[in-house]
Amino acid sequence: MSAFMPTVALPNGETVPALGQGTWNMGESKAKLRDEVAALQLGIELGMTLIDTAEMYAAGMAEQVVAAAINGRRDDVFLVSKVLPQNAGREGTIAACERSLKRLRTDRIDLYLLHWRGGVPLHETITAFNDLRRAGKIRFWGVSNFDTSDMEELQRLSNATAVATNQVLYNLSRRGIEHDLMPWCRRHNLPIMAYSPIEQGRLLKHAALKAVAARHNATAAQVALAWLLRQSGIIAIPKASRPEHVRENHAALRIGLTRQDLRELDAAFPPPDGPVPLEML
C-alpha cells in the first residue's frame, strides 16, 4: 500500500484505504475501455486498492472493466459491489450476487451493499446477505443511500457490527449528513463511504475552491478530496477514467488544509444548521 495512504477501520477492525476508486459511468464505451482498465490498475499500484462498482453501472459492464483491471491481482484488492433494490429479495439478492461474481471473474466480493432502499423488506435482504457470507461469496455487507431512520431500523434488525458501511453522497456542496447521519455513524463506529466527492466535476469551477487550490499549487479536485480525507471514518471513492486523473486524485493525500482554508471553505459551503433530507445522485 502507498506510503501516503491513510486507512479507515471497518467495524470488525479490518482496515481499507481511505482513498479508493469508483467506477460509476465506466464500461459505457469500448473506446474508453483500455484507459479505464489502465486507470484502475495504476490506482491499485498507488495503494487505492478499494474499488467500488455495482450491477447497475453500465448494466454490469463496469464490473467487467473491474474484472479486467484486477486480473491476476484479486488478492490485492478490496472489492465492493451493490445489488439493486428491485433484486434485493432473499433469492434475488443471491442470484444478483452470483451474476456479479461471474462478471467480476472472482469467487468473492469483499463488501456487498444494498444500493438504495426499495420496497423489499430489509429483513429479506439481510437474510440473503447472511446466507452469502456463510457461503463465502461475500465477506461483509452494508448499505448505500440510507438516512438516519433507515440506519436505526437496520440496527434493530441486525447487530451493530454486522453492517460494514453506509455509502452516501457527501462532498463540500452536499453536507447535510453532518447534522445527524454522520454523528449517528460515528457513535456506532460505522465508516461512511463518500460517493461523487467532487460532485461529478461541478465543484471544480467554484471560486473559493480554486482560491484554496492556488495557495497549495493544487487543483480544485484535489482540495475537494483533501477536505474529505482529513476527516476520520470517511472513505472517498472518486472515479478516474484516465491514468493522469488517478495521479491527480492520489496527490490529494499530500495536501494539508490550514485553518484559514477550512474557514474559507465553510463560508463558501456552509455546514447544515438543521436536518436535511438525504440527497442522492
ZAMARGU-4260 file (C-alpha; in steps of 0.2 Angstrom, whole numbers, plus 5000, padded with zeros to 4 digits):
<rodrens>
0) 5000/5000/5000 | 5006/5018/4996 | 5016/5026/5010 | 5004/5041/5009 | 4989/5031/5011
5) 4978/5033/5027 | 4966/5019/5031 | 4949/5018/5039 | 4944/5004/5050 | 4928/4994/5047
10) 4918/4989/5062 | 4927/4972/5063 | 4944/4980/5064 | 4949/4977/5046 | 4957/4992/5038
15) 4954/4998/5020 | 4961/5013/5010 | 4953/5030/5014 | 4955/5034/4996 | 4948/5021/4984
20) 4942/5021/4966 | 4924/5022/4959 | 4918/5015/4943 | 4901/5024/4940 | 4900/5028/4921
25) 4914/5016/4917 | 4910/5002/4904 | 4899/5013/4894 | 4911/5015/4879 | 4923/5002/4871
30) 4934/5016/4865 | 4937/5020/4883 | 4940/5003/4890 | 4959/5002/4888 | 4961/5019/4898
35) 4948/5014/4911 | 4957/4997/4914 | 4974/5006/4915 | 4967/5019/4927 | 4961/5006/4939
40) 4977/4997/4938 | 4988/5012/4941 | 4976/5016/4956 | 4980/4999/4963 | 4999/5002/4961
45) 4997/5018/4971 | 4988/5010/4985 | 4970/5014/4980 | 4965/4996/4982 | 4947/4998/4987
50) 4937/4998/4970 | 4918/5001/4971 | 4906/4995/4957 | 4888/4990/4955 | 4877/4979/4945
55) 4868/4994/4939 | 4884/5003/4932 | 4883/5002/4913 | 4871/4987/4916 | 4885/4976/4923
60) 4899/4982/4910 | 4908/4992/4924 | 4910/4976/4934 | 4918/4968/4918 | 4930/4983/4917
65) 4935/4980/4935 | 4937/4961/4931 | 4950/4966/4918 | 4959/4978/4929 | 4961/4965/4944
70) 4965/4950/4933 | 4979/4942/4942 | 4979/4954/4957 | 4962/4949/4965 | 4970/4947/4982
75) 4977/4964/4982 | 4960/4972/4980 | 4946/4976/4992 | 4931/4974/4980 | 4914/4982/4983
80) 4898/4980/4973 | 4880/4983/4975 | 4863/4974/4972 | 4849/4985/4965 | 4833/4987/4977
85) 4822/4978/4964 | 4833/4962/4966 | 4835/4963/4985 | 4823/4949/4990 | 4831/4934/4998
90) 4833/4924/4982 | 4835/4939/4971 | 4850/4945/4981 | 4859/4928/4980 | 4855/4927/4961
95) 4861/4945/4958 | 4877/4942/4968 | 4881/4926/4958 | 4879/4937/4942 | 4891/4950/4949
100) 4904/4937/4954 | 4903/4930/4936 | 4906/4947/4928 | 4919/4951/4940 | 4928/4934/4937
105) 4930/4931/4956 | 4924/4919/4969 | 4920/4933/4982 | 4915/4951/4984 | 4923/4959/4999
110) 4909/4971/5003 | 4891/4969/4996 | 4879/4984/4998 | 4861/4987/4995 | 4861/5001/4983
115) 4847/5010/4990 | 4831/5007/5000 | 4817/4999/4989 | 4801/4990/4993 | 4808/4974/4998
120) 4808/4971/5017 | 4825/4974/5024 | 4825/4958/5034 | 4824/4948/5017 | 4840/4957/5011
125) 4849/4955/5027 | 4845/4936/5027 | 4852/4934/5010 | 4867/4944/5014 | 4870/4932/5029
130) 4867/4917/5018 | 4880/4924/5006 | 4893/4927/5020 | 4890/4909/5026 | 4893/4903/5008
135) 4909/4913/5007 | 4903/4923/4992 | 4904/4940/5002 | 4915/4944/5016 | 4905/4959/5023
140) 4889/4968/5019 | 4882/4986/5020 | 4870/4998/5013 | 4870/5014/5002 | 4859/5029/5002
145) 4852/5026/5019 | 4846/5040/5030 | 4847/5040/5049 | 4830/5032/5052 | 4834/5019/5039
150) 4850/5015/5049 | 4841/5014/5065 | 4829/5002/5058 | 4843/4992/5051 | 4852/4991/5068
155) 4836/4984/5076 | 4836/4970/5063 | 4854/4966/5064 | 4868/4968/5077 | 4878/4984/5076
160) 4894/4977/5070 | 4886/4967/5056 | 4884/4982/5044 | 4901/4987/5037 | 4897/5004/5029
165) 4884/5017/5023 | 4889/5024/5006 | 4881/5041/5003 | 4883/5057/4993 | 4895/5068/5003
170) 4906/5082/4997 | 4908/5101/5000 | 4892/5105/4992 | 4882/5091/5000 | 4885/5092/5018
175) 4868/5088/5025 | 4874/5071/5033 | 4884/5081/5045 | 4869/5086/5055 | 4863/5069/5060
180) 4868/5054/5049 | 4887/5057/5052 | 4886/5058/5071 | 4875/5043/5071 | 4888/5033/5061
185) 4902/5039/5072 | 4893/5034/5088 | 4892/5016/5080 | 4909/5016/5073 | 4902/5014/5056
190) 4913/5022/5042 | 4905/5032/5028 | 4909/5029/5010 | 4908/5046/5001 | 4902/5045/4983
195) 4903/5059/4970 | 4917/5068/4981 | 4919/5081/4968 | 4900/5082/4963 | 4904/5074/4946
200) 4915/5089/4942 | 4903/5103/4946 | 4913/5109/4961 | 4928/5112/4951 | 4924/5130/4945
205) 4919/5136/4962 | 4929/5152/4966 | 4933/5148/4984 | 4939/5131/4980 | 4950/5137/4966
210) 4957/5151/4978 | 4962/5137/4991 | 4969/5126/4977 | 4980/5141/4971 | 4988/5143/4988
215) 4993/5124/4988 | 4998/5124/4970 | 4985/5111/4968 | 4969/5108/4958 | 4951/5111/4964
220) 4948/5092/4963 | 4962/5089/4975 | 4956/5101/4988 | 4939/5094/4987 | 4946/5077/4990
225) 4958/5083/5004 | 4944/5091/5013 | 4935/5074/5014 | 4951/5064/5018 | 4956/5075/5033
230) 4941/5068/5042 | 4941/5051/5051 | 4930/5037/5046 | 4927/5044/5028 | 4932/5033/5013
235) 4932/5043/4997 | 4929/5034/4980 | 4932/5046/4966 | 4931/5040/4948 | 4945/5042/4936
240) 4945/5036/4919 | 4962/5041/4914 | 4979/5037/4922 | 4983/5056/4924 | 4967/5058/4933
245) 4971/5044/4945 | 4988/5053/4949 | 4979/5069/4952 | 4967/5061/4964 | 4981/5052/4973
250) 4991/5068/4975 | 4977/5075/4986 | 4984/5064/5000 | 4998/5076/5002 | 4988/5092/5004
255) 4986/5098/5022 | 4972/5111/5023 | 4975/5125/5035 | 4963/5133/5047 | 4961/5148/5035
260) 4957/5135/5021 | 4944/5127/5031 | 4936/5144/5037 | 4935/5149/5018 | 4928/5133/5013
265) 4915/5133/5027 | 4910/5151/5022 | 4908/5146/5004 | 4900/5129/5008 | 4891/5131/5025
270) 4888/5116/5036 | 4869/5112/5039 | 4861/5121/5053 | 4847/5109/5054 | 4841/5092/5047
275) 4842/5090/5028 | 4834/5076/5018 | 4847/5063/5012 | 4852/5068/4995 | 4856/5056/4981
280) 4863/5057/4963
</rodrens>
